């Protein structure tokens, strides 16, 4: 019979996710995780098995946070333009994105090219994000805010890519007014 956990697994996973988010997969060691959580190595291995397993859990947790925020921001009672503006303004100004970047982007660059399982997880997260953009734009077409002539499927893919670009731009410490201009240009593509 296994020992009872003497720490909160969900809290430990949240802390681990933040480490991967800040440092990437290769920049985060098992010792970093153990130190951050404040547990002994045996407890780490008994709970999470290994670094790769806890990374997969962390990536899925990060994806669920991002998708929950995206769904709530893009699919609600506001207009399509209001939702898109809020979403992209948030991506340009949320301190965690400005300081840490995006775990999905880091994973695409660092891990996904060599790991089909990780690539599949990232693909699913980005596909769902595109679906939320699509639903937002579809509502805009239904209300007459967006022309029926717009290819909202292509625009959804563009917005997913623009999200990555905006987050990466934020990491370069560009000025706030320049970020605001980028957001205006991104949102103007729906007109």
N, C-alpha and C positions, 0 to 999 in steps of 0.2 A: 504494500500500500504506500502511495506517495505521500510526501509531507504536504501540509497545508501551506499555501502561500502566505508569506508574512508581509507582503506588499500588494498594492493595488495594481493588478495586471493592466487594466485599461489606462491608468495614469502612467505606468511605465511605458506602455506602447506609445502614448501621446508624446512623452519625452523623447523616446527613441525616434519617432517620426520627425520631430523637430531637429534632432541631430543630423539625420540623413538629409533633411531639407536644407540645413545650413552648410553641411560639409560634403554632401554627395555620398555615394556608396563607397568609393575607394578612400575617401577622406575620413570615414568613420570606422573606427576599430571596435572590436568587441570590448576592449578595455575602456574606450570612450563611453560606450553604452552602459557598462557595469558601473563606471564612476558616476554617470549622470543619474542613473536609476538609484544607485546606492545599495546594490546587492552584491552578494558573493558570486564568483564565477559559476559554481554549481547550481545556484538558483537560476542564473541566466540560462544555462544550458538545459536545465529541467523544464523551464517555462517556455523558452523560445526555440530550442534545439540548436540553432546556429545563427550566424550573422545573416546569411541569405534568407532564411525563413522569416526572421524578424523584419528584414527589409521588405519582403513581399507583403507582410501584414501592414507595415508602415506605409507602403505605397498605396495599398488599397484604402487605408484609413485616410490618407491625404486626398486621394481621389474622391472619397465619399464627402469629405469636407468641401472640396472645390465644387463638386457637382450639386451639393445641397445649396450652397451659396448661389451658384449660377442659376439653378432652377428658381429659387426664391426671388432673385433679382430680375431675371428675364421673363418669367411667366407669372404675371400678377395683373392687377387691375389698372396699372398705369399704361400710358401709350407706349408703343414700340420704341419710339425715339427717346422717351424719358428713361425707359428700361436700359436701352443700349448706352445712353449717355452715363447713367449711374454705373453700369457695369464697367465701362472702360475708364471712367474717372476713378473708380475704386482700384482697378488694376494699376493705374498710374500713381496712386497715392497711398495705398495700404503699406504701412511701414515694413511688414514682413516680406512683401514682394520686393520692395526697394532694397532691403538689406540682404535677404536670402535668395531672392530670385524665385524660381519655381522648381519644385521637386520633379515634376513631370519633364520639364525641359532638361534638367540635369540628368535624369534617367535616360532620356532619348539619346543624349550625347554620350553618356558614360557606360551604360549597361545594355540598353536595348539592342544595339547592333550585334552583340555577341550572345544574346539570350532571347530565344523565341517566346518563352513564357512571359518574361517581363515586357517584351514588345507587344504581346497580346493584351496585357493589362493596360498598358499605355494607350494602345489603339482603342480599347473599349471605353476608357475614360474620355478620350478626345471625340469619339463617335457620339457619346452621350452629350457632351458639350455642344457639338454641332446640332444635335437634335433640339436642344433648348434654344439655340439661336434660330433654328428653323421655325420652331413653334412661335417664337416672338415675332418673327418676320411674317409668318402666315397670318397671325392675328392682325398685323399691320396692313396686310393686303385686304383682309376681310373687312376692316374698318375704313378702308380707302386712304389710309395714311401712306401706303406704299403702292406704287403702280403695279398692276397685274402683269405688266411686261417684264418686271424685274425677275431675274433668275434667283429665287431665294435659296435654292439649294447651293448654288455657287457662292452666293453671298454668305451663307452660313459657314462654308469652308474658309472663305476669306476671313471672316470674323474670328474663327478659331486660330488661324495663323496670325492675325493681327494681335490677338491676345498675347501670344508668345513673344512677338516682336516688341510689344509695348512693355512687357515685363522685363525683357532683356535691355531695352532702352533705359528703363528706370535704374537698372544696375550700373549704367555708365555715368550716373549722377548728372544727367542733363537737367537744365533749368525747368522749373515748374511751368513757365509760360510756353516753353517748347513742347512739353508733355501735353499741355492743354490743347495746343494747336494740332498735335498728332491725333488726340481724341476727336477733335472737331472734324478732321479729315476722314477718320475711320467712320464716324457716324454719318457723315455727309454722303457716303456711298449708298445709303438707303433711299436718298431723294431721287 
